[in-house]
Amino acid sequence: MKFNYDVIVIGAGHAGCEAAVAAAKLGASTLLITKDMNRIAQMSCNPAVGGIAKGQIVREIDALGGQMGIVADTTAIQFRMLNRSKGPAVWSPRVQSDRAKYIDKWREILDSTPNLHIFQDTVASLIIDDEKPTLTEGVLAEPSEQAPEQGSAPYQVEGVITALGFEFKAKQVILTAGTFLNGLMHFGRTQIEGGRIAEDSSKGLSDQLRQIGFEVGRMKTGTPARIDGRTIDFSLAQRQDGDDTPEYKFSYLPSVHRPLRQRPCWIVHTSPEVHKILSDNLADSPLYNGQIQSIGPRYCPSIETKIVTFSDKESHQLFLEPEGETTEEYYINGFSSSLPWRVQVDALSQIPALRDVQFYRPGYAIEYDYFIPTQLTHDLQTKLVSGLYFAGQVNGTTGYEEAAAQGLMAGINAALRSKGELPLILHRDQAYIGVLIDDLVTKGVDEPYRMFTSRAEYRILLRQDDADMRLTPIGYEIGLADSDRYEAMISKREQRDALIEFAKSYLVKATPEINESLEEMGTTPLSASMRLIELVKRPQLSLENLALLLPKLAKKIEAIEEGRRKEIVEAAEILIKYEGYISRERELAEKQMRLEYVRIPSGYDFDSIQALSTEARQKLTRIRPATIGQASRIPGVSPADINVLLLLLGR
């Protein structure tokens, strides 16, 4: 049996699975340790992947060579492109997934990945050496331009010890324990230790890390009841189908499809009667009787929080989401609760479509430990223990997608470190993943962090349609994205650019037939011939509807690779319509990027600079930014403080 590895990953949730596969694919001998090999990549909460900004993250994971997009596509039972009524900067793909098949697909990937072993056990403690200060921190720069900065981490991780007494050695360890660190579940006034229903919590790791100096916090999340679809009266619910567009998917690989039968979701609403039952029992809610002290997610509140915060509303929308292609189990999106199970049953029974509701299991809340993420560098390595990486909910985030993105980057960087190579750091104008990690490391969290498009100042540059153009070359350069993926990206770019060049050169004549059609489409007729590219810029027009008028354009579109045609045409049209906005945002990003190359020397004494505000001195000393760009994003550090630092650094 093998006991020595390059990388050990603790936990096989969404972060752990991505981390393990990425590290192994980059050539690192990798061990993934999990409590239960039958619950790998378990969807602990809703059976869905993607959504607002989250969908962009999944496409970025896929573009780099990660697995979440492939797994989501092959196990999807419904696909929707959200925000289509708005600009393409906020279009966001989302799927309903088959929960069981999602696990099976991930297990298949893990089992078929070379250099990767799986071991079922619980990690009881880390092996830490206090004589090897070898922390290396990357900078926010292109991979080829990154330079290491030697720090002074007092500890070096050496491996792990499991509950069964196994000792595995590795210089790189990634902790992705999710909600399991001292997890405590709340069912009304009933409390049960565990990281997930029917699964024990993980004890010891938080205490060990706290003892050597880590700052540990406490957060809370929750999940709704699961119900039997045979007891739902669907005639009293509103049907919500997915997009009937087979080409829509997460993965950029042409070979990946959505093979499962597509299923609808359903919409119902709460009522004053429901709210009264909930209100009358708030004394038994752990959120309101003092039983839960930790911070919950603002953007995914429990039903108890909704009726208190929005007491003026008589109803709230609930989504009934199937848990699989064939199962009758349904997830009640919008009814997360930690109230006693009887209250949950009584309240839901007041909804006409759910009057005969039958539970599979009740909803509950869970409290768990997390580590303040400002204790990390941008490669997700801890500042205190060299070689130790944190990823996922242990960093104070919420959501499968945010966890998977962190796991992917931690796995990449742990593998690169094992080979003595520099880390991969993504910029804020390169990826939502870059925004996510920079927010965590620079700003920290005061509530479970969830990604939104509004968090990205360069969201026009971070569209879901072009994540492959932004990131596949990087994934290919480091060896994670394979040649098939890279060639698919090149082919898409060539076909997209050829269509744009055709639009630039093709002249549309002002014929009576064309003008009549343009008026029918709600736009001004032509007074003279016009380049096609100028017509496409009109909001009422698209390449698709113009192809109905222009046979040469239709022929050009038909020549595009079948199966990717819609994706490529949309990508070309977005670049045409939003050219000015994209160029302006790129200029702003390049100006800001100059600050990312101004490094702050390791150990810089901020406390001695009296020209800085007191708040700036305190926060700069605590967070220890690597660059002026990072310092400028720390809350409480003003533009005046940044000017002082630039002056002192001779810039």
Buried (B, 14 or more C-beta within 10 A) or exposed (E): EEEEBBBBBBBBBBBBBBBBBBBBBBBBBBBBBBBBBEBBBBBBBBBBBBBBBBBBBBBBBBBBBBBBBBBBBBBBBBBBBBBEEEBBBBBBBBBBBBBBBBBBBBBEBBEEBEBBBBBBBBBBBBBBBEEBEBBBBBBBBBBEEBEEBEBEBBBBBBBBBBBEEBEBBBBBBBBBBBBBBBBBBBBBBEBBEBBBBEBBBBBBBBEEBEEEEBBBBBBBBBBBBBBBBEBBBEEEBBEBEBBEEEBBBBBBBBEBBBEBEBBBBBBBBBBEEBBEBBBEBBEBBBBBEEBBEBBBBBEBBBBBBBBBEEEEEEEBEBBBBBBBBEBBBBBBBBBBBBBBBEBBBBBBBBBEBBEEBEBBBBBBBBBBBBBBBBBBBBBBBBBBBBBBBBBBBBBBBBBBBBBBBBBBBBBBBBBBBBEEBBBBBBBBBBBBBBBBBBBBBBBBBEBBBBBBBEBBBBBBBBBBBBBBBBBBBBBBBBBBBBEEBBEBBBBBBEBBBBBBEBBEEBEBEEEEEBBEBBEEBEBEEBEEEBBBBEBBBBEEBBBBEBBEBBEEBBEBBEEBEEEBBBBBBBBBBBBBBBEEEBEEBBEEBEEBBEBBBBBBEEEBEBEEBEEBBEBBBBBBEBBBBBBBBBBBBBEBBEEEBBEBBBEEEEE
